[in-house]
């Protein structure tokens, strides 16, 4: 059975849907408010598990508090293995405020415990990883730990997947380890930041990333869908036309579903379509983990699209 190991952050999300952005010295009443476990790694692991992956492991840190308790319970409920999640008494579970206006989210985060992932924890989590297993890493842990995780995974023969998010500013450190990445899954802005480029030319961005040693680039482009690039191959997948409520969980649903397809050894086209369907469905519900679709929902959407 192919393992999927996800290394990154567990963040408790407080999601507010508002009619206007908050301005200094001004109060805004939210039309809806949701509390839900989140963080990119948690969402991606949960997405893969809900889509049928039977051995999904999450590596991260939470505080010894009620929010941490709630996240561990939510993960175990959907089948994510939590034995490599470390609890810290001296740090609080990370939290984020997500403010959504007109289906577009803004974020304020307090990383806290999620930044405490260390080399010993990663080394232990990857000790039994074998060739062909999937190791997914995001940018909610220190860059030194991102590189260490990719090095350990590559040495074990695993398929390495990097979702370079959230990406706040260009860091040349990132370019130095991209040769360790089998599949890079950025959005357009993240690709631009990695390269220090302002171009909107997706093919140019992908080719430049491939030139840095990445084997495969999968660009997510919102309502336009996604595009996959390899050295001698490219494929575009349109987004599914669905009623959008909140796009916050779409990217993580896409990445988790994409890793599920990789683990199953599906053809690229099938994997990309599957991930696109999962992302589209995540947009039809509010929140992050709470928006992630089930396997049955994705299968129904794909079946309807074939008619």
C-alpha positions in Angstrom: 0.0 0.0 0.0 1.4 3.4 -1.0 1.9 5.7 1.9 1.1 9.5 1.7 3.2 11.4 4.3 2.3 15.1 4.7 4.6 17.4 6.5 3.5 20.9 7.6 1.2 22.9 9.7 -1.9 22.2 11.7 -3.8 25.5 12.2 -7.2 26.1 13.8 -9.1 28.4 11.4 -11.6 31.0 12.4 -13.5 31.9 9.2 -15.6 35.1 8.8 -17.6 36.0 5.8 -18.0 39.8 5.6 -19.7 42.4 3.4 -16.7 44.7 3.5 -13.0 44.5 4.4 -12.1 45.7 7.8 -10.6 49.2 7.9 -8.8 50.9 10.8 -11.1 51.9 13.7 -14.0 50.3 12.0 -16.1 47.3 13.0 -17.6 44.9 10.5 -20.3 42.3 11.3 -19.7 38.9 9.7 -22.7 37.3 7.9 -21.3 33.8 8.9 -18.6 32.6 11.3 -17.0 29.2 11.3 -14.5 27.4 13.5 -12.7 24.5 11.8 -9.4 22.6 12.0 -7.1 23.7 9.2 -3.6 24.5 8.1 -2.4 23.4 4.6 -0.9 20.1 5.7 -3.9 19.1 7.8 -6.3 20.0 5.0 -4.2 18.2 2.4 -3.9 15.0 4.5 -7.6 15.1 5.3 -8.4 15.5 1.6 -6.3 12.5 0.6 -7.9 10.4 3.3 -11.5 11.4 2.5 -10.7 10.5 -1.1 -9.9 6.9 -0.2 -6.2 6.9 0.7 -5.8 4.3 3.5 -2.3 5.2 4.8 -2.1 9.0 5.3 0.3 10.2 7.9 0.5 13.8 9.1 3.7 15.3 10.6 3.3 18.5 12.5 3.0 20.1 15.9 0.1 21.4 18.1 -0.1 22.8 21.6 -1.3 20.8 24.6 -4.7 22.6 24.5 -8.3 22.2 23.5 -7.7 23.3 19.9 -5.1 20.6 19.6 -7.4 18.0 21.1 -10.1 19.0 18.6 -7.8 18.8 15.6 -6.4 15.3 16.5 -10.0 14.0 17.0 -11.0 15.5 13.6 -8.1 13.9 11.8 -8.6 10.5 13.4 -12.3 10.7 12.4 -11.4 10.9 8.7 -8.7 8.3 8.9 -5.5 10.3 9.1 -2.8 8.7 11.2 -1.6 11.1 13.9 1.2 9.4 15.8 3.8 11.7 14.2 2.0 14.8 15.5 3.9 16.3 18.4 2.3 18.1 21.3 4.1 21.0 22.9 3.3 22.3 26.4 5.2 25.5 25.9 3.5 26.6 22.7 -0.1 27.2 21.6 -1.8 25.5 18.7 -1.4 27.7 15.7 -4.5 29.8 14.7 -5.6 31.8 11.7 -8.3 34.3 11.0 -9.7 34.0 7.5 -11.8 36.9 6.3 -13.8 36.2 3.1 -15.4 38.9 1.0 -17.0 38.1 -2.4 -15.6 34.5 -2.2 -12.0 35.9 -1.9 -10.1 35.1 1.4 -7.6 37.2 3.3 -5.5 35.6 6.1 -4.0 36.6 9.4 -2.0 33.8 11.1 -0.2 33.1 14.4 2.1 30.1 13.6 3.2 29.3 17.2 3.4 25.4 17.6 3.4 24.7 13.8 6.9 26.2 13.5 8.4 23.7 15.9 8.6 20.8 13.5 12.2 19.6 13.8 14.7 17.2 12.0 14.3 14.4 14.6 10.5 14.4 14.1 10.8 14.3 10.3 13.5 11.6 10.4 11.3 9.4 12.6 8.2 9.9 10.4 10.1 9.0 7.3 12.0 6.0 8.7 9.9 3.4 7.0 9.1 5.3 3.8 9.8 3.2 0.7 10.3 3.8 -3.0 7.1 5.0 -4.6 5.6 6.4 -1.4 4.4 10.1 -1.6 5.9 12.7 0.6 4.2 16.1 0.5 5.7 19.3 2.1 4.4 22.8 2.3 5.8 26.2 3.4 4.2 26.5 6.8 7.3 25.1 8.5 10.8 26.6 8.5 12.6 26.5 5.1 15.5 24.4 6.6 12.9 21.7 7.6 11.4 21.8 4.1 14.8 21.1 2.6 15.6 18.4 5.2 12.3 16.7 4.5 12.8 16.7 0.8 16.4 15.3 1.2 15.2 12.5 3.5 12.3 11.6 1.2 14.5 11.7 -2.0 17.1 9.4 -0.3 14.3 6.9 0.5 13.2 6.9 -3.1 9.8 8.5 -2.4 7.9 10.7 -4.8 8.4 14.3 -3.5 5.7 16.9 -3.8 6.1 20.5 -2.8 3.3 23.0 -2.4 5.2 26.3 -2.0 2.5 28.0 0.1 2.1 30.3 1.8 4.8 32.2 0.1 5.3 35.7 1.4 8.5 37.0 -0.3 11.2 35.8 -2.7 13.8 33.7 -1.0 16.8 32.4 -3.0 17.1 29.6 -0.6 14.2 27.9 -2.2 15.8 27.7 -5.6 18.7 25.7 -4.1 16.6 22.6 -3.3 14.1 22.5 -6.2 16.1 19.7 -7.8 14.8 17.5 -5.0 11.2 18.0 -6.1 9.3 15.6 -8.4 6.1 17.6 -8.5 5.9 21.3 -7.7 2.3 22.6 -7.2 2.3 26.5 -7.0 -0.3 29.0 -8.0 0.8 31.8 -10.4 1.9 34.2 -7.7 4.0 31.6 -5.9 5.7 30.6 -9.2 6.4 34.3 -9.8 7.9 34.7 -6.3 10.1 31.7 -6.6 11.5 33.0 -9.9 11.5 36.7 -9.1 9.4 37.3 -12.2 6.3 39.5 -12.9 5.3 37.8 -16.1 1.8 36.3 -16.5 3.1 33.8 -19.1 2.3 30.5 -17.5 4.3 28.5 -19.9 7.4 30.7 -19.3 7.0 30.3 -15.6 6.7 26.5 -15.9 9.7 26.2 -18.2 11.9 28.3 -15.8 10.9 26.1 -12.9 11.6 22.9 -14.8 15.0 24.4 -15.7 15.8 24.5 -11.9 15.5 20.7 -11.7 11.8 20.1 -10.9 10.5 17.1 -12.8 6.9 18.3 -13.1 5.1 21.6 -12.5 1.4 21.8 -11.9 0.1 25.4 -11.9 -3.2 26.1 -10.3 -4.9 29.1 -11.9 -8.2 29.5 -10.1 -11.3 29.8 -12.2 -9.2 28.9 -15.3 -8.4 25.5 -13.9 -4.8 24.1 -13.9 -2.0 23.3 -16.2 0.7 20.6 -16.0 4.1 20.9 -17.5 6.9 18.5 -18.0 10.0 18.9 -20.2 8.4 17.4 -23.3 4.7 17.5 -22.4 2.0 19.8 -21.2 -1.7 19.4 -20.3 -4.4 21.9 -19.4 -7.5 21.1 -17.3 -10.4 23.5 -17.1 -12.1 24.2 -13.8 -15.5 22.6 -13.2 -18.4 25.1 -13.4 -19.9 25.1 -10.0 -21.6 27.6 -7.7 -18.8 29.2 -5.7 -19.3 29.9 -1.9 -15.7 30.1 -0.6 -12.5 29.3 -2.4 -10.4 29.0 0.8 -10.1 25.2 0.8 -9.8 24.7 -3.0 -6.0 24.6 -3.2 -5.6 22.1 -0.4 -8.3 19.9 -1.8 -6.5 20.0 -5.2 -3.1 19.1 -3.7 -4.5 16.3 -1.5 -6.4 14.8 -4.5 -3.4 15.1 -6.8 -1.3 13.1 -4.3 -4.1 10.5 -4.1 -3.9 10.1 -7.9 -0.1 9.8 -7.7 -0.4 7.1 -5.1 -2.8 5.1 -7.2 -0.5 5.4 -10.2 -3.1 7.0 -12.4 -2.3 8.6 -15.8 -1.6 12.3 -15.6 -4.8 13.4 -17.3 -7.0 11.4 -14.9 -5.1 12.6 -11.8 -5.4 16.3 -13.0 -9.1 15.9 -13.6 -9.7 14.2 -10.3 -7.8 17.0 -8.5 -9.7 19.7 -10.3 -13.0 18.1 -9.4 -12.1 18.0 -5.7 -11.0 21.6 -5.8 -14.2 22.7 -7.5 -16.3 20.9 -4.9 -14.4 22.5 -2.1 -15.5 25.9 -3.4 -19.1 25.0 -2.9 -18.9 24.9 0.9 -17.5 27.4 3.5 -14.4 26.8 5.5 -11.3 24.7 5.1 -11.3 21.2 6.4 -15.1 21.4 6.5 -15.2 22.1 2.8 -13.3 19.0 1.6 -15.3 16.7 -0.6 -15.8 12.9 -0.1 -14.8 10.4 -2.7 -18.4 9.8 -3.6 -19.0 13.5 -4.3 -16.0 13.6 -6.6 -17.0 10.5 -8.4 -20.5 11.8 -8.9 -19.2 15.1 -10.4 -16.9 13.3 -12.7 -19.6 11.0 -13.9 -22.0 13.9 -14.5 -19.3 15.6 -16.5 -19.0 12.6 -18.8 -22.7 12.8 -19.8 
